[in-house]
């Protein structure tokens, strides 16, 4: 009986070739795909790595997920173990697949933001932003300065809330139970401002082609400053609770190592790439919106381990706080969306006064607006890395093709490399440090 048969006596759970097969039943080419073909690993080297394990009757293949709390969603990770040591790993996704990209091809450009915002539900503003930027690039329209700075404000606050969610779940995964309470508390402070501005705590449909849905509410400046003033002392508490804590360091330092060469070859971006020492941040290196007009530091690590990925996100919150303060000081006046009747619906008050405005409103929301033929790729720096949107227009009111480059999808490729040679508890720490959102993986 093989190890896979011990785990799966029936065929009902089999995923076929996608599953992690026993080493004895795997060819050198299959091992090559599992252990690093993108890293230019030869078949001989792949076979040698497999031979380093003990006899196959002393190993077993087990499942972690897809209903495991530490996989952060419906992610299935197959592990080949020798005792408690992880020899091989294979992440398997597809248990959530929603077909959002195909759905997006049947929605108008005005409706598109309601679709993409649900992909990475922990940072929905970034999804709306990248789709809107791609649409605006095809339309060749320039949005008003106030709309640009509002988008920056909401995205940086969203980066803060997303990283707080990471700190909460990362602490819980590694046994720092208090962090799930503290991180959730601070995240809720940001979500309360989102609700006041957009009417929703998540999946906002706020950033739209042409600008934003509504202007900032009265008193927004005081609300944001009150939030920013409360956060630094909370971050210092996190440093006391975790950063300098010997148990926390023991669980994270030297765990899940990744080299810069591996990270680049695997297409990793965001905190995972920067943890290896590569200072790549689209806000600085390929600036969009008005990021070239604000001052901030790109936080990088040195060792590419779980601790670096934790520390980067913690300090990126501090950098985002500084960015938001600059945005508050420099927020311009003016329109919050373009005043182009072909793109922008009329003000709500005009609908009750003007038949032309009512017809205009009806046409915009039922037929949408036409976008010139062409294709474009736009990318932004989400909390998880490079979030890209590839958009093709055939000149109609709906996208001909829509593809989202979800950073979580690419970052999961790093799991086999970071887990190899570690222990089972280290596997939990490594998955948590990737901070995957399965909604954008199985989009």
N, C-alpha and C positions, 0 to 999 in steps of 0.2 A: 504494500500500500504506500503510495507516495504521500508526501506532506500535504499536497493540495487536496488529495482525497480525504485525508484526515479532517481537513477543515470543511470541505464541501462534499458530503456524501451524495448529494443529489445534484442534478444539472440545473435546477431551477434558479440558483444564484450565479451560474456561470456567465461571465462576460466574454467568453471566447478568448481570442488572441490578446485582448486588452489586459487580461489577468496576468499576474506574476506567476510564471511557471517555475517548476522545480529546476534547479541548475542542471541536473542530469538530462532533463528533457529540453533544454534550451541550447540553441546553436550559438556559435561565437558571434554571429551577426546580431542575434536577439540580445545577447548580453551587451553587445556594443551599443545598441539602442538604449538599453536600460541604464548603462553606466557612463555614457558620455560621448556619443557619436559627434555631437556638436563641438566637443572639446578636442576633436581630431585624435581620439584615442584609437589605436590600431586594434584589429581583431585579436591579435596575439596578446596585447596588453590587457584587453578586456577578459580574455580567457584566463590570464594569469591572476587577475583580481578575483575572479570566481574561484580559482583553485586555492586561494589563501584560506578559505573557510575549511572547517573540519569536514569529516565524513557526512554525507547527506542524511544518513539515518540519525544524526545527532542535531539536525536543524529542523525547524518547522516554519510553515508559512501561516501567518494569522492576519486577520482583518482588524483595522482600526477605523471604525465608521462603516457605512456613511451616517449612522445615527449616534455619533460619539460627541459629547459636549466639547471636547478639546479640538475637534476638527473644524470648528467654527462654521458649521453648515453641513450640507450633504456632500462632503468629501470622503471618499473611501481611500484609505492608504493601506496597501498590502505590504507586510513586513516579513522578510525572511530572518529568523532569529536563531542564534546559537546561544542558548541560555537566555540572558537578558541583553545580549549584544546584537545590534542590528547589522546584518550583513548586506542586505539589499532592500530597496524600497521602490514601490511603484505607486504614484498617486493616480487614482482613477476618478474621473468626473463624468458628468452626464446624467446625474440623478435629479437634477433640477431644471433641465433644459426647457427654456420658455419660448424660444423662437422670437425674441424681441427684435432682432435685426430684420427678419422677414416681415414681422408685423409692421415695423417702421416704414416698409416700402408700400404699405397700403394706407398710410396716414398722411395727411397734408403736412407741410412744413410747420404750420402753426400748431398742429397736434403733436408733432414729433417730440417736443420737450416733455410731454406727459408720459411718453413711452420710455425714453432713455433715462429719465430721472430715477426709475425704479431699478436700474441695473446695479449700481453701487449705492445701495440705500443708506450707507453710512456717510456718504459724501455726495448727495444728489445734485448740489449746485454745480459741481464740476462736470457732471454728465450733461446737464442743461447747457452749460457754458460752451463745451467743445462742439456740441451739435449746432448751437446758435452761431458760433464763430465760423464753422464750415459753411452754413447756409449764407451768412453775410458775405463770405468770400466769393461765393458764386454769384450773389446779387450785386457785388461790388458797391456796397453801401457802407458809409462810415457812421457809426453810432455817436450820439452826443457824448461829450466828456463826462457829464454827470452819470450817465448810464455805465460808462467804463469803470468809474471809481466805485459805484454801487456794486457792480459785479465783483470787483476786487475785495471790497469790504465783506460781502457775503461769503465769498470763497475762502478768505483767510479765517473768518470765524468758523466756517465749516471744517477747515483743516484742524482748528483747535478742538472742535467737538469730536471729530473723527479720531484724533490722537488720544483724547480722553477716553473714548470707548476702547481703544487699544490698551491703554494703561490699566483700565478696569479689568478687561478680560485676560490680559497677560498676567496680571497679578493673581487673578483667581486660578488660572491654569497652573501656576507654579506654587500655589499654596498661600500667597499673601491675600487672604480672604478679605481683609479690610479694604483693599483697593477696589473691589467691585462696588463697594458702597461709596467710596470717595470719588472715584472716576465717574460714576453714574451721576453723582450729585453735581459735579462741575459741568458735565455735559448738559445736564438739564438746564443749567443757567443759560447756556447758549441757545438751546432749543426754545426756551421761552421767548427770547428775542426774535428768533425765526418765526415763531407762531404769531407774534405781534405784527411782524412785517408782512408775512405772506399768507397768514391764516392757517398754516399747517406746520407741524413739527418736522415732517419728513415728506419727500416726494412733492416738491413745492410747485413745479411748473411756474417758477418765478422768472428765471432768466429765459427770455424768448428771443427769436430772431428780430432784430431791430432795437433791442434794449432790455428793459425789465417790465414786469406786469404792472406794477404800481410804484409810486415814489415811496421813499422812506417815511415812516409814520412820525407824527409830531412827538418831540422829545426823544428821538432816536439817539441823538448825540449823548445825552445824559445816561441813557440806558447802556450804551456801549462803554462809556467811560466807567460807569459803576461796575460793569462786568470786568473790565480790564484791571481795575484797582483791586478787585477781590482775588484774582488768580495768582499773582506772584507768591503770596504767602502760602497758598495751597501747594504750589509746586515745590516750595522749600520743605513742606511736610512730606512730600513724596520722596525727596532726597533723603530725609531722615529715616523714612520708613523702609526704603528699598535701596537706593543708590549706594549708600555706605554700609548696608547691612551684610554681615559676613555670609549668612545663609543664602541671601539673594545672589551675591557675587559667586558663590560656589555653584549655584544652579545655572548661572548664565555665562560666566567668563570661560572662554576656551571651548564653548559648546556650539555646535553647528557652524564650524568654520567654513568660510568661502573666500577664495582668492579673487583679486580683481580680474584676472584673466578668465576665470570660470564665470564670474558674474556678467562680464561683457559678452562672452560667447553664448551664454544662455539667455541673453536678452533681458536680464533683470534690470529694473530701474527703481527709482525712489530710495527709501531708506536702506533697502537691501544692497543696492549698488553703492550708495554712499558709505555704508558701513565698512566696505573694503578699502576705502581711501580714495575712491574716484569721485571728484567734486562735480558731479553732473546734476544740474538743476535747470529745467527748462525756463523757469522764471528769470534766471540770470543769463544762461547761455543762449537761449532762443527766446528773448523776451516777447511777451504778448500783453494785451491790455496796456497798463501803464507801469509795469514792474520795473522798467528802466528808469523810472522817476522816483523810486523809493529805495532806501538803504536797508540792506539786510545781509546776514551772513549765511553761507551754505554750510550746514553742519555735516561734518564727515567723521568717520571712525578710523580705526587703525588696524583692527584685527579681523573684522568681518565675522564676529561671533554674535550670539544672542544678546549679550550685554550691550554691544555697540548699537544694535538695532533698537534696543530699548532706550538707550541714552540719546540717540539721535532724535527719536520722536519726542522725548521729554523736552529737549532743548529747542526743537522746532516749534513747540508751543510758545516758548519765550520769544523766538524770532517773529512768529506771527503776531504776537501781542505788540511788538514794536512796529510792525508793518501797519497794523490796524490803527495804532495811535497816529501814524503819519497820514493815513487815509482820512481819519476824522479831522485832522487839522487842515487838510488840503481839499476836502470835498467841494467841488465847484457847484454852482447853481445851474439853472437851466432845465431843459427837457430831460426826462428819464427814458425816452424812446424817440426814434426817428419820426418826424412828421411827414411821412410819405403815405398817401392814401392807398397806394397799392400794397403796402406791407402792414400798416398800422390800423387797427380798428378805431372807430371814432370814440371820443369820450362818452362814458355811460350817460351823462346828463343830456347829451345832444340827441340821444335816441328817442327821448320823450318829446323833443321839440321839432325834429326835422325828419321828414319822410326819406330824404336822401341819405341821412345818417343811418336810419333804420335799414334801408336797402344795403348800404355799404357794410354795415355790421353783419347782416345776414349773409352776404356774398363772401365776406372774409372767413366766417366761421363754418360755412358749409362747403365752399369750393376751395378756400385757401388762396394763395397767390402763386403765380407762375415764377419759376426760377430758370434763368438761362441755361442752355446746355453746357455741360462741362463736368469736370471731376476735380476734387480737391482733397487734400489730407491736412488736417489741423491737429495739433497736439498741445495739451496743457499738462502742468505738473499737479497731479492729484496727490492726496496723502499717501497713495500706494505706488506712485511712479508715473510713467508716461501714459496718459489717457489720450488716445487718438481717435479721430473720426474720419473715415474715408467715405466720401459722399459723391455719388454720380447723379447728375440731373439729365433728363431727356427733354427738358423744356416744359414739362407738365407741372401740375401742382403737387405732385408727390415724388419722393426720391425714387430713382430707378434702381439704385443700389445703396445700401447703408451697411457699413461695417464699423464696429467699435473695437479699438485695440484696448482691451481691458488689462491693466497691469497685473492684476491678481492671476490671470491665466498664465502669463509668461513667468511670473515669479514662482509659481508652483513647480516649475521645471527644476528649481534649485534644490528641492527636497531630497532627492536621492543622493546628491553630493554632500549636503550638510548633515544628513542622518547617518551616513555610512560609518560604522565603527563606534557609534555611540550606544547609549543604553535606552531602554524603553522610556523612562521618564524624560530623557533628553529629546526624544522624538516629539513629546508633547510641547516642550519648550521651543523646539525649532518651528513646528507648525504655528504656534502662537506668535513667534517673532516675524513670520511672513505676513501676518495680519490679512489673511485672504478674505475676500467677500465673494461668496459663491454666486451671488446674483449676477456679477459681471463676468464670472468664469463660464457659467452655463447660460449665457444670455441668448 
